[in-house]
């Protein structure tokens, strides 16, 4: 079974913690590292499919690439 086929609590797509790669479950604590909450740590996992991403950090920001959902960067914070 593909991870994109796993449904969320309402039958919609599952969401994943971008720092641990674990599925987000309603009612369960979803910890975010302090550095990530401050915007200093890039996500390591895709929040849509939970796959590990390729991450590049530079002095002026970072980008992360999911093989299925494209690039997320520190400037836009959106997949493109």
MIRO-948417 format. One line per 8 residues: their letters; for each residue x, y, z of C-alpha. Coordinates in pm, 1 decimal, always signed. Example, Ala and Ser with C-alpha at 12.3 -4.5 7.8 and 13.67 -1.06 7.14 Angstrom:
2
AS> +1230.0:-450.0:+780.0  +1367.0:-106.0:+714.0
//
This chain:
80
XXXXXXXX> +0.0:+0.0:+0.0  +131.9:+344.1:-94.8  +160.4:+595.7:+191.6  -52.0:+844.0:-7.2  -340.1:+594.2:+13.6  -351.8:+605.4:+393.2  -651.2:+818.3:+486.5  -664.9:+1082.8:+754.8
XXXXXXXX> -920.0:+1085.4:+1035.2  -1194.8:+1220.6:+805.5  -1104.7:+994.7:+512.8  -893.3:+1269.9:+355.6  -520.9:+1254.4:+289.8  -297.5:+1181.1:+587.5  -64.5:+1454.7:+711.4  +283.8:+1388.1:+844.8
XXXXXXXX> +510.9:+1563.4:+1093.7  +779.8:+1723.4:+872.9  +1045.8:+1675.4:+1141.8  +980.2:+1313.6:+1244.7  +799.9:+1170.1:+941.0  +530.9:+1015.2:+1161.7  +158.8:+1051.1:+1076.8  -24.1:+1328.3:+1261.9
XXXXXXXX> -306.8:+1179.9:+1467.7  -582.9:+1393.6:+1617.6  -565.6:+1402.8:+1996.4  -203.0:+1283.4:+2008.8  +79.3:+1523.1:+2098.5  +277.4:+1624.0:+1788.1  +612.3:+1760.4:+1913.0  +807.5:+2012.1:+1705.4
XXXXXXXX> +1174.9:+2068.3:+1793.2  +1247.2:+2413.5:+1940.8  +1488.4:+2504.5:+1658.9  +1221.5:+2412.9:+1402.1  +957.3:+2619.6:+1581.9  +1196.8:+2917.1:+1563.7  +1242.9:+2862.2:+1188.3  +1606.2:+2753.8:+1223.4
XXXXXXXX> +1564.5:+2388.5:+1124.0  +1434.1:+2280.9:+781.7  +1180.7:+1998.9:+753.5  +1334.1:+1658.6:+680.6  +1017.0:+1472.2:+577.9  +738.9:+1564.9:+335.4  +425.3:+1672.8:+523.0  +207.6:+1524.4:+247.0
XXXXXXXX> +353.5:+1173.4:+209.0  +604.9:+1128.6:+492.9  +896.0:+1051.4:+258.6  +1247.0:+1165.6:+350.3  +1341.9:+1475.7:+148.5  +1669.6:+1595.9:+0.3  +1762.8:+1905.4:+204.8  +2017.0:+2177.8:+121.4
XXXXXXXX> +2102.0:+2447.6:+376.3  +2283.6:+2767.5:+279.3  +2365.6:+3090.8:+466.1  +2059.0:+3266.0:+323.0  +1802.6:+2984.8:+368.6  +1725.5:+2624.8:+277.1  +1530.7:+2412.5:+30.7  +1391.0:+2061.2:+61.0
XXXXXXXX> +1280.7:+1840.1:-227.9  +1026.2:+1559.1:-214.0  +1046.8:+1314.9:-504.8  +666.9:+1332.6:-542.8  +564.0:+1681.5:-429.7  +844.2:+1907.0:-548.1  +1048.5:+2173.0:-372.2  +973.7:+2355.9:-48.8
XXXXXXXX> +1198.4:+2645.9:+44.8  +1248.8:+2881.6:+338.2  +1139.4:+3182.7:+134.7  +802.9:+3053.4:+11.0  +728.5:+2772.0:+260.1  +506.9:+2613.2:-5.6  +558.5:+2314.1:-235.5  +605.8:+2417.5:-594.7
//
